[in-house]
Amino acid sequence: MINQIKYTLIISLLVFFSSCTKLDLKPTDTIDAEKAYRNLNDIDLGLTGVYAQLDYTLIGVNAIVSDEVMLPTENTVSNTDAHRWLYNADSESVTGSYYGYYVAIDRINRVLAGLDKITVSAAADIAMRDRYRGELLALRAFCHFELLRMYGAAYQNGALGVPNMKASAVGYPARDHFEVVIADAKTDLLTAKPLIPPSFNDKTRVTKTGVSAIQARLALYEKNWADAIMYATEVINLMPLATAGQFPGIWTDGVDNEVIWKLRRVGDDQRIGDLFYRQNSKIVLYAPSFKLINSFDKINDIRYAAYIRFDNTRGEKKSEYLVNKYAGTTATPGLTDIKMFRTGEMYLIRAEAEAESTGDAAGDLNNLRAARIKDYQPAGFTGKDDLINAIYIERFKELAFEGHRFFDLKRRNLPVQRLPEDAINTSGAVKLLPAQAQYAFPIPALEISVNKNTFQNPNY
């Protein structure tokens, strides 16, 4: 036995020193672009991998940290720190998306590098190559912008943003400022748009209309009102609002009217309804807040029943209200496609931009309400502040549980304010002020410890 140990040690040392003399060799556990991407089919597979990586955790987390939901006492199994604003740089609930989106960006950059090395000559192949490049660039812009929404210190020039990664590389990237991330994303989108043909209409991928939708949302955060109006109008002209009869079917995947881009979820994919709002369709993890419930016309607003379900048969000390938006079907409870962009959002983007500049903001707001509320009568507004407030209330209702509320409040530097009846299980987390650390999500602690060129958001 002693001899076996001795010989094993000698062999291990020989292998170690032999390896040390060959550090100039290429690693054998990675595949370079020339080998991984040899043709357009390989590019498509790589692009599919990018879409598969896209992280929609922020949709649920955004609701949990805002005033859209309440924490029922029956929830004794889910991490509640995010809802109680106790998260920090070690809290995966709010930091997990940081790595998720950068993995997606790294994949994008690798596929783009592979695409650059492929030569095609047939007209159809050239068109396909261009479309793939357009999708990849649009996705890179989208991922950087989502990271900026989550981890940017503030939505203003000079504020710390996120590292902008234009190539797959190992290094210590510093945090680019808000305006730099915005500018680079705009450049990617402007380059991408003419590469994607108008005839390409697969809503599970980024289309030309999808690029316009990303541009409109980005312009809203940039406060570039002219661009926000222009790009939102492009979408509205091509993608009308769903009718009252069609709208409920959006959330059971029965129809995709007014859906601009969605992430397909099938089979064994993670179920957003069970992940954030129910566990095994039994325990209610998070219920719609009374603040949200009370904002609806429960009888005439078609969104109320589509988004919220009332069930007073669940038993004592059980929430009677449930999030219905991602309930799925009887066959696949909690499983639905993730709606990334809808025409309803575009109306609200255009209305807000018009209210801040020029245009018929009241008309856009009233048109959206008329599509959602039976027998709606157009409302009048006393001035800009009244109109902006109405638009924000409408965003609260229209875009509930879609990943906007927390960031909307941050855009206006407004506190997150919960009603007392929504705070029965929050350990006193009723009002989150802009000056508090948790008003911006933290950069992960591991990133801070490893990357010598990055810095944490204020007050953490």
FIMI-252229 format. One record per residue (C-alpha): x, y, z; residue in three letters; residue number from 1. Coordinates in nm, 2 decimals, always signed. Example, Ala and Ser with C-alpha at 12.3 -4.5 7.8 and 13.67 -1.06 7.14 Angstrom:
       xx       yy       zz   resn   resi
    +1.23    -0.45    +0.78    ALA      1
    +1.37    -0.11    +0.71    SER      2
***
This chain:
       xx       yy       zz   resn   resi
    +0.00    +0.00    +0.00    MET      1
    +0.29    +0.24    +0.08    ILE      2
    +0.45    +0.16    -0.25    ASN      3
    +0.12    +0.23    -0.43    GLN      4
    +0.08    +0.57    -0.27    ILE      5
    +0.45    +0.65    -0.35    LYS      6
    +0.41    +0.56    -0.72    TYR      7
    +0.08    +0.75    -0.74    THR      8
    +0.24    +1.06    -0.60    LEU      9
    +0.53    +1.04    -0.83    ILE     10
    +0.30    +1.00    -1.14    ILE     11
    +0.09    +1.29    -1.02    SER     12
    +0.39    +1.52    -0.99    LEU     13
    +0.52    +1.42    -1.33    LEU     14
    +0.18    +1.50    -1.48    VAL     15
    +0.17    +1.83    -1.29    PHE     16
    +0.52    +1.95    -1.40    PHE     17
    +0.45    +1.82    -1.76    SER     18
    +0.14    +2.03    -1.77    SER     19
    +0.32    +2.34    -1.64    CYS     20
    +0.56    +2.32    -1.93    THR     21
    +0.28    +2.33    -2.18    LYS     22
    +0.08    +2.64    -2.07    LEU     23
    +0.11    +2.77    -2.43    ASP     24
    -0.12    +2.50    -2.55    LEU     25
    -0.49    +2.59    -2.62    LYS     26
    -0.73    +2.45    -2.36    PRO     27
    -0.90    +2.13    -2.46    THR     28
    -1.23    +2.19    -2.27    ASP     29
    -1.34    +2.49    -2.49    THR     30
    -1.44    +2.52    -2.85    ILE     31
    -1.32    +2.82    -3.05    ASP     32
    -1.55    +3.00    -3.29    ALA     33
    -1.39    +2.84    -3.60    GLU     34
    -1.49    +2.49    -3.48    LYS     35
    -1.82    +2.57    -3.29    ALA     36
    -1.97    +2.78    -3.57    TYR     37
    -1.90    +2.64    -3.91    ARG     38
    -2.23    +2.72    -4.09    ASN     39
    -2.56    +2.91    -4.05    LEU     40
    -2.72    +2.61    -3.88    ASN     41
    -2.46    +2.63    -3.60    ASP     42
    -2.53    +3.00    -3.57    ILE     43
    -2.90    +2.93    -3.53    ASP     44
    -2.83    +2.67    -3.26    LEU     45
    -2.61    +2.93    -3.08    GLY     46
    -2.88    +3.19    -3.10    LEU     47
    -3.13    +2.94    -2.96    THR     48
    -2.90    +2.90    -2.67    GLY     49
    -2.91    +3.28    -2.61    VAL     50
    -3.29    +3.28    -2.60    TYR     51
    -3.29    +2.99    -2.36    ALA     52
    -3.06    +3.17    -2.13    GLN     53
    -3.27    +3.49    -2.10    LEU     54
    -3.37    +3.54    -1.74    ASP     55
    -3.72    +3.65    -1.65    TYR     56
    -3.66    +3.65    -1.27    THR     57
    -3.69    +4.02    -1.26    LEU     58
    -4.06    +4.00    -1.36    ILE     59
    -4.14    +3.82    -1.03    GLY     60
    -3.88    +4.00    -0.82    VAL     61
    -4.00    +4.34    -0.94    ASN     62
    -4.35    +4.26    -0.81    ALA     63
    -4.22    +4.12    -0.48    ILE     64
    -4.01    +4.43    -0.40    VAL     65
    -4.28    +4.68    -0.51    SER     66
    -4.64    +4.74    -0.40    ASP     67
    -4.80    +4.50    -0.64    GLU     68
    -4.82    +4.21    -0.40    VAL     69
    -4.86    +4.13    -0.04    MET     70
    -4.70    +3.85    +0.17    LEU     71
    -4.97    +3.61    +0.31    PRO     72
    -4.90    +3.45    +0.64    THR     73
    -4.95    +3.11    +0.48    GLU     74
    -4.61    +3.16    +0.30    ASN     75
    -4.36    +3.00    +0.53    THR     76
    -4.15    +2.84    +0.25    VAL     77
    -4.04    +3.12    +0.02    SER     78
    -3.75    +3.36    +0.07    ASN     79
    -3.92    +3.67    +0.21    THR     80
    -3.61    +3.90    +0.24    ASP     81
    -3.67    +4.06    -0.09    ALA     82
    -4.03    +4.16    +0.00    HIS     83
    -3.91    +4.30    +0.33    ARG     84
    -3.63    +4.50    +0.17    TRP     85
    -3.37    +4.30    +0.37    LEU     86
    -3.17    +4.20    +0.06    TYR     87
    -2.80    +4.27    +0.03    ASN     88
    -2.51    +4.18    -0.20    ALA     89
    -2.53    +3.82    -0.09    ASP     90
    -2.90    +3.78    -0.17    SER     91
    -2.94    +3.56    -0.47    GLU     92
    -3.31    +3.66    -0.51    SER     93
    -3.20    +4.00    -0.64    VAL     94
    -2.84    +3.93    -0.76    THR     95
    -2.90    +3.61    -0.96    GLY     96
    -3.01    +3.80    -1.28    SER     97
    -2.67    +3.98    -1.29    TYR     98
    -2.49    +3.66    -1.39    TYR     99
    -2.78    +3.53    -1.59    GLY    100
    -2.78    +3.82    -1.82    TYR    101
    -2.40    +3.84    -1.85    TYR    102
    -2.40    +3.47    -1.95    VAL    103
    -2.65    +3.55    -2.22    ALA    104
    -2.43    +3.85    -2.34    ILE    105
    -2.12    +3.63    -2.34    ASP    106
    -2.31    +3.38    -2.56    ARG    107
    -2.42    +3.66    -2.79    ILE    108
    -2.06    +3.78    -2.83    ASN    109
    -1.93    +3.43    -2.90    ARG    110
    -2.20    +3.37    -3.17    VAL    111
    -2.13    +3.71    -3.33    LEU    112
    -1.76    +3.62    -3.34    ALA    113
    -1.84    +3.29    -3.51    GLY    114
    -2.08    +3.46    -3.75    LEU    115
    -1.80    +3.69    -3.86    ASP    116
    -1.59    +3.39    -3.98    LYS    117
    -1.86    +3.24    -4.19    ILE    118
    -1.87    +3.31    -4.56    THR    119
    -2.19    +3.28    -4.76    VAL    120
    -2.27    +3.37    -5.12    SER    121
    -2.63    +3.27    -5.19    ALA    122
    -2.88    +3.55    -5.16    ALA    123
    -3.10    +3.35    -4.92    ALA    124
    -2.80    +3.27    -4.70    ASP    125
    -2.69    +3.63    -4.69    ILE    126
    -3.04    +3.74    -4.58    ALA    127
    -3.04    +3.47    -4.31    MET    128
    -2.69    +3.57    -4.19    ARG    129
    -2.80    +3.93    -4.17    ASP    130
    -3.12    +3.85    -3.98    ARG    131
    -2.92    +3.64    -3.73    TYR    132
    -2.68    +3.93    -3.68    ARG    133
    -2.97    +4.16    -3.63    GLY    134
    -3.13    +3.94    -3.36    GLU    135
    -2.80    +3.90    -3.18    LEU    136
    -2.73    +4.28    -3.17    LEU    137
    -3.08    +4.35    -3.06    ALA    138
    -3.05    +4.09    -2.78    LEU    139
    -2.72    +4.23    -2.67    ARG    140
    -2.88    +4.57    -2.64    ALA    141
    -3.18    +4.43    -2.45    PHE    142
    -2.97    +4.24    -2.20    CYS    143
    -2.75    +4.54    -2.12    HIS    144
    -3.06    +4.76    -2.08    PHE    145
    -3.23    +4.50    -1.85    GLU    146
    -2.91    +4.49    -1.64    LEU    147
    -2.91    +4.87    -1.63    LEU    148
    -3.27    +4.88    -1.51    ARG    149
    -3.19    +4.63    -1.23    MET    150
    -2.84    +4.74    -1.12    TYR    151
    -2.80    +5.10    -1.23    GLY    152
    -2.75    +5.32    -0.93    ALA    153
    -2.99    +5.58    -1.09    ALA    154
    -3.15    +5.65    -1.42    TYR    155
    -2.96    +5.97    -1.50    GLN    156
    -2.64    +6.07    -1.67    ASN    157
    -2.33    +6.03    -1.46    GLY    158
    -2.49    +5.75    -1.25    ALA    159
    -2.31    +5.42    -1.22    LEU    160
    -2.45    +5.17    -1.47    GLY    161
    -2.32    +4.83    -1.56    VAL    162
    -2.02    +4.70    -1.76    PRO    163
    -2.09    +4.71    -2.13    ASN    164
    -1.94    +4.39    -2.29    MET    165
    -1.89    +4.40    -2.66    LYS    166
    -1.67    +4.09    -2.68    ALA    167
    -1.63    +3.76    -2.49    SER    168
    -1.32    +3.82    -2.28    ALA    169
    -1.18    +3.76    -1.93    VAL    170
    -1.09    +4.07    -1.75    GLY    171
    -1.19    +4.33    -1.48    TYR    172
    -1.45    +4.55    -1.65    PRO    173
    -1.55    +4.88    -1.48    ALA    174
    -1.91    +4.99    -1.45    ARG    175
    -2.00    +5.22    -1.74    ASP    176
    -2.21    +5.52    -1.67    HIS    177
    -2.58    +5.53    -1.74    PHE    178
    -2.55    +5.73    -2.06    GLU    179
    -2.27    +5.51    -2.20    VAL    180
    -2.48    +5.19    -2.16    VAL    181
    -2.78    +5.37    -2.32    ILE    182
    -2.57    +5.50    -2.61    ALA    183
    -2.41    +5.16    -2.68    ASP    184
    -2.75    +4.98    -2.67    ALA    185
    -2.90    +5.24    -2.91    LYS    186
    -2.61    +5.18    -3.15    THR    187
    -2.67    +4.80    -3.14    ASP    188
    -3.05    +4.85    -3.20    LEU    189
    -3.00    +5.10    -3.49    LEU    190
    -2.76    +4.85    -3.65    THR    191
    -2.98    +4.56    -3.59    ALA    192
    -3.31    +4.70    -3.72    LYS    193
    -3.24    +4.71    -4.10    PRO    194
    -3.09    +4.36    -4.08    LEU    195
    -3.42    +4.20    -3.97    ILE    196
    -3.68    +4.18    -4.26    PRO    197
    -4.04    +4.30    -4.19    PRO    198
    -4.16    +3.96    -4.31    SER    199
    -4.00    +3.78    -4.02    PHE    200
    -4.28    +3.75    -3.77    ASN    201
    -4.18    +3.48    -3.52    ASP    202
    -4.29    +3.63    -3.19    LYS    203
    -4.07    +3.40    -2.99    THR    204
    -3.77    +3.58    -3.14    ARG    205
    -3.68    +3.95    -3.18    VAL    206
    -3.85    +4.09    -3.49    THR    207
    -3.82    +4.43    -3.65    LYS    208
    -4.13    +4.54    -3.45    THR    209
    -3.96    +4.39    -3.14    GLY    210
    -3.66    +4.62    -3.20    VAL    211
    -3.89    +4.92    -3.22    SER    212
    -4.05    +4.81    -2.89    ALA    213
    -3.71    +4.79    -2.72    ILE    214
    -3.61    +5.13    -2.86    GLN    215
    -3.93    +5.28    -2.72    ALA    216
    -3.88    +5.15    -2.37    ARG    217
    -3.51    +5.25    -2.37    LEU    218
    -3.60    +5.60    -2.49    ALA    219
    -3.85    +5.63    -2.20    LEU    220
    -3.58    +5.57    -1.95    TYR    221
    -3.34    +5.80    -2.13    GLU    222
    -3.62    +6.07    -2.12    LYS    223
    -3.58    +6.11    -2.50    ASN    224
    -3.94    +6.19    -2.55    TRP    225
    -3.92    +6.23    -2.93    ALA    226
    -3.77    +5.89    -2.98    ASP    227
    -4.01    +5.73    -2.74    ALA    228
    -4.31    +5.87    -2.94    ILE    229
    -4.16    +5.77    -3.27    MET    230
    -4.07    +5.41    -3.18    TYR    231
    -4.39    +5.35    -2.98    ALA    232
    -4.59    +5.48    -3.28    THR    233
    -4.41    +5.24    -3.51    GLU    234
    -4.53    +4.95    -3.30    VAL    235
    -4.88    +5.08    -3.25    ILE    236
    -4.93    +5.12    -3.62    ASN    237
    -4.83    +4.76    -3.68    LEU    238
    -4.97    +4.58    -3.38    MET    239
    -5.31    +4.69    -3.26    PRO    240
    -5.45    +4.64    -2.91    LEU    241
    -5.63    +4.31    -2.84    ALA    242
    -6.01    +4.33    -2.83    THR    243
    -6.20    +4.28    -2.51    ALA    244
    -6.27    +3.93    -2.63    GLY    245
    -5.91    +3.85    -2.71    GLN    246
    -5.74    +4.00    -2.41    PHE    247
    -5.80    +3.72    -2.15    PRO    248
    -5.67    +3.46    -2.39    GLY    249
    -5.33    +3.63    -2.39    ILE    250
    -5.26    +3.50    -2.04    TRP    251
    -5.35    +3.14    -2.11    THR    252
    -5.16    +3.14    -2.44    ASP    253
    -5.49    +3.10    -2.63    GLY    254
    -5.41    +3.40    -2.85    VAL    255
    -5.11    +3.63    -2.90    ASP    256
    -5.28    +3.95    -3.01    ASN    257
    -5.08    +4.26    -2.92    GLU    258
    -4.79    +4.04    -2.80    VAL    259
    -4.48    +4.17    -2.96    ILE    260
    -4.22    +3.94    -2.82    TRP    261
    -4.26    +3.65    -2.58    LYS    262
    -4.04    +3.37    -2.43    LEU    263
    -4.18    +3.03    -2.51    ARG    264
    -4.23    +2.80    -2.21    ARG    265
    -4.33    +2.44    -2.27    VAL    266
    -4.31    +2.10    -2.10    GLY    267
    -4.07    +2.09    -1.81    ASP    268
    -3.97    +2.45    -1.83    ASP    269
    -3.97    +2.66    -1.51    GLN    270
    -4.33    +2.78    -1.44    ARG    271
    -4.34    +3.14    -1.35    ILE    272
    -4.68    +3.11    -1.18    GLY    273
    -4.55    +2.84    -0.94    ASP    274
    -4.21    +3.01    -0.90    LEU    275
    -4.34    +3.34    -0.76    PHE    276
    -4.70    +3.32    -0.67    TYR    277
    -4.80    +2.96    -0.58    ARG    278
    -4.62    +2.65    -0.47    GLN    279
    -4.76    +2.33    -0.64    ASN    280
    -5.07    +2.54    -0.70    SER    281
    -5.16    +2.52    -0.33    LYS    282
    -4.97    +2.76    -0.11    ILE    283
    -5.00    +3.12    -0.21    VAL    284
    -4.65    +3.26    -0.19    LEU    285
    -4.75    +3.62    -0.29    TYR    286
    -5.10    +3.75    -0.34    ALA    287
    -5.21    +4.07    -0.53    PRO    288
    -5.19    +4.37    -0.30    SER    289
    -5.51    +4.54    -0.19    PHE    290
    -5.36    +4.86    -0.33    LYS    291
    -5.36    +4.70    -0.68    LEU    292
    -5.70    +4.53    -0.63    ILE    293
    -5.87    +4.85    -0.52    ASN    294
    -5.73    +5.04    -0.83    SER    295
    -5.95    +4.84    -1.07    PHE    296
    -6.31    +4.87    -1.17    ASP    297
    -6.38    +4.51    -1.07    LYS    298
    -6.70    +4.49    -1.28    ILE    299
    -6.61    +4.66    -1.60    ASN    300
    -6.23    +4.63    -1.63    ASP    301
    -6.15    +4.31    -1.83    ILE    302
    -5.80    +4.32    -1.68    ARG    303
    -5.92    +4.25    -1.33    TYR    304
    -6.04    +3.90    -1.39    ALA    305
    -5.75    +3.83    -1.62    ALA    306
    -5.50    +3.93    -1.36    TYR    307
    -5.66    +3.85    -1.02    ILE    308
    -5.87    +3.56    -0.90    ARG    309
    -6.09    +3.56    -0.59    PHE    310
    -6.14    +3.23    -0.41    ASP    311
    -6.30    +3.23    -0.07    ASN    312
    -6.31    +2.85    -0.05    THR    313
    -5.94    +2.80    +0.03    ARG    314
    -5.99    +2.77    +0.40    GLY    315
    -5.91    +2.97    +0.72    GLU    316
    -5.60    +3.19    +0.72    LYS    317
    -5.56    +3.14    +0.35    LYS    318
    -5.54    +3.42    +0.10    SER    319
    -5.87    +3.47    -0.09    GLU    320
    -5.69    +3.66    -0.37    TYR    321
    -5.45    +3.50    -0.61    LEU    322
    -5.24    +3.62    -0.90    VAL    323
    -5.43    +3.49    -1.21    ASN    324
    -5.20    +3.64    -1.47    LYS    325
    -4.97    +3.34    -1.49    TYR    326
    -5.21    +3.07    -1.37    ALA    327
    -5.17    +2.87    -1.69    GLY    328
    -5.43    +2.60    -1.77    THR    329
    -5.57    +2.30    -1.58    THR    330
    -5.34    +2.08    -1.78    ALA    331
    -5.03    +2.29    -1.71    THR    332
    -5.09    +2.51    -1.40    PRO    333
    -4.85    +2.80    -1.37    GLY    334
    -4.70    +2.74    -1.72    LEU    335
    -4.73    +3.03    -1.97    THR    336
    -4.52    +3.20    -2.22    ASP    337
    -4.35    +3.51    -2.08    ILE    338
    -4.48    +3.83    -2.25    LYS    339
    -4.18    +4.06    -2.28    MET    340
    -4.34    +4.34    -2.48    PHE    341
    -4.71    +4.43    -2.55    ARG    342
    -4.89    +4.70    -2.74    THR    343
    -5.05    +4.82    -2.42    GLY    344
    -4.71    +4.93    -2.29    GLU    345
    -4.65    +5.12    -2.61    MET    346
    -4.96    +5.33    -2.56    TYR    347
    -4.85    +5.42    -2.21    LEU    348
    -4.49    +5.50    -2.33    ILE    349
    -4.62    +5.73    -2.60    ARG    350
    -4.87    +5.89    -2.36    ALA    351
    -4.60    +5.96    -2.10    GLU    352
    -4.37    +6.10    -2.36    ALA    353
    -4.64    +6.32    -2.51    GLU    354
    -4.74    +6.45    -2.16    ALA    355
    -4.37    +6.55    -2.11    GLU    356
    -4.35    +6.71    -2.46    SER    357
    -4.63    +6.75    -2.71    THR    358
    -4.90    +6.53    -2.84    GLY    359
    -5.23    +6.38    -2.75    ASP    360
    -5.14    +6.21    -2.43    ALA    361
    -5.50    +6.21    -2.30    ALA    362
    -5.61    +6.06    -2.63    GLY    363
    -5.37    +5.76    -2.60    ASP    364
    -5.46    +5.71    -2.23    LEU    365
    -5.83    +5.72    -2.30    ASN    366
    -5.80    +5.49    -2.60    ASN    367
    -5.62    +5.23    -2.39    LEU    368
    -5.88    +5.25    -2.12    ARG    369
    -6.16    +5.22    -2.37    ALA    370
    -6.01    +4.89    -2.49    ALA    371
    -6.00    +4.76    -2.14    ARG    372
    -6.30    +4.90    -1.96    ILE    373
    -6.66    +4.84    -2.07    LYS    374
    -6.86    +5.15    -2.14    ASP    375
    -6.57    +5.37    -2.06    TYR    376
    -6.62    +5.75    -2.10    GLN    377
    -6.32    +5.96    -2.19    PRO    378
    -6.17    +6.15    -1.90    ALA    379
    -6.04    +6.50    -1.89    GLY    380
    -5.72    +6.62    -1.71    PHE    381
    -5.65    +6.94    -1.53    THR    382
    -5.28    +6.97    -1.63    GLY    383
    -4.95    +6.78    -1.68    LYS    384
    -4.92    +6.66    -1.32    ASP    385
    -5.27    +6.52    -1.32    ASP    386
    -5.21    +6.35    -1.66    LEU    387
    -4.87    +6.20    -1.55    ILE    388
    -5.03    +6.07    -1.23    ASN    389
    -5.31    +5.91    -1.43    ALA    390
    -5.06    +5.74    -1.67    ILE    391
    -4.87    +5.60    -1.37    TYR    392
    -5.19    +5.46    -1.22    ILE    393
    -5.27    +5.30    -1.56    GLU    394
    -4.92    +5.15    -1.58    ARG    395
    -4.98    +5.01    -1.23    PHE    396
    -5.29    +4.83    -1.36    LYS    397
    -5.21    +4.75    -1.72    GLU    398
    -4.85    +4.62    -1.66    LEU    399
    -4.91    +4.45    -1.32    ALA    400
    -4.67    +4.15    -1.26    PHE    401
    -4.49    +4.22    -1.58    GLU    402
    -4.17    +4.36    -1.43    GLY    403
    -4.22    +4.74    -1.44    HIS    404
    -4.37    +4.89    -1.12    ARG    405
    -4.05    +4.91    -0.91    PHE    406
    -3.85    +5.06    -1.19    PHE    407
    -4.14    +5.30    -1.28    ASP    408
    -4.12    +5.44    -0.92    LEU    409
    -3.75    +5.46    -0.95    LYS    410
    -3.77    +5.65    -1.28    ARG    411
    -3.97    +5.93    -1.10    ARG    412
    -3.77    +5.91    -0.77    ASN    413
    -4.09    +5.81    -0.59    LEU    414
    -4.10    +5.59    -0.27    PRO    415
    -4.25    +5.24    -0.27    VAL    416
    -4.55    +5.29    -0.04    GLN    417
    -4.76    +5.00    +0.07    ARG    418
    -5.10    +5.01    +0.24    LEU    419
    -5.12    +4.90    +0.60    PRO    420
    -5.34    +4.61    +0.50    GLU    421
    -5.07    +4.50    +0.26    ASP    422
    -4.81    +4.50    +0.53    ALA    423
    -4.94    +4.24    +0.78    ILE    424
    -4.64    +4.02    +0.72    ASN    425
    -4.36    +4.26    +0.61    THR    426
    -4.19    +4.31    +0.95    SER    427
    -4.25    +4.68    +0.91    GLY    428
    -4.15    +4.72    +0.55    ALA    429
    -4.41    +4.97    +0.45    VAL    430
    -4.22    +5.26    +0.28    LYS    431
    -3.89    +5.24    +0.08    LEU    432
    -3.74    +5.58    +0.03    LEU    433
    -3.50    +5.67    -0.26    PRO    434
    -3.22    +5.74    -0.02    ALA    435
    -3.22    +5.38    +0.11    GLN    436
    -2.97    +5.13    -0.03    ALA    437
    -3.24    +4.88    -0.14    GLN    438
    -3.39    +5.14    -0.38    TYR    439
    -3.13    +5.00    -0.63    ALA    440
    -3.05    +4.63    -0.65    PHE    441
    -2.69    +4.55    -0.52    PRO    442
    -2.41    +4.43    -0.74    ILE    443
    -2.33    +4.07    -0.63    PRO    444
    -2.08    +4.04    -0.35    ALA    445
    -1.87    +3.79    -0.55    LEU    446
    -1.84    +4.03    -0.83    GLU    447
    -1.72    +4.30    -0.60    ILE    448
    -1.47    +4.07    -0.44    SER    449
    -1.33    +3.94    -0.77    VAL    450
    -1.35    +4.24    -0.99    ASN    451
    -1.10    +4.50    -0.87    LYS    452
    -1.25    +4.77    -1.11    ASN    453
    -1.61    +4.76    -1.00    THR    454
    -1.79    +4.93    -0.71    PHE    455
    -2.10    +4.87    -0.51    GLN    456
    -2.42    +5.08    -0.54    ASN    457
    -2.45    +5.35    -0.27    PRO    458
    -2.53    +5.28    +0.09    ASN    459
    -2.47    +4.90    +0.08    TYR    460
***
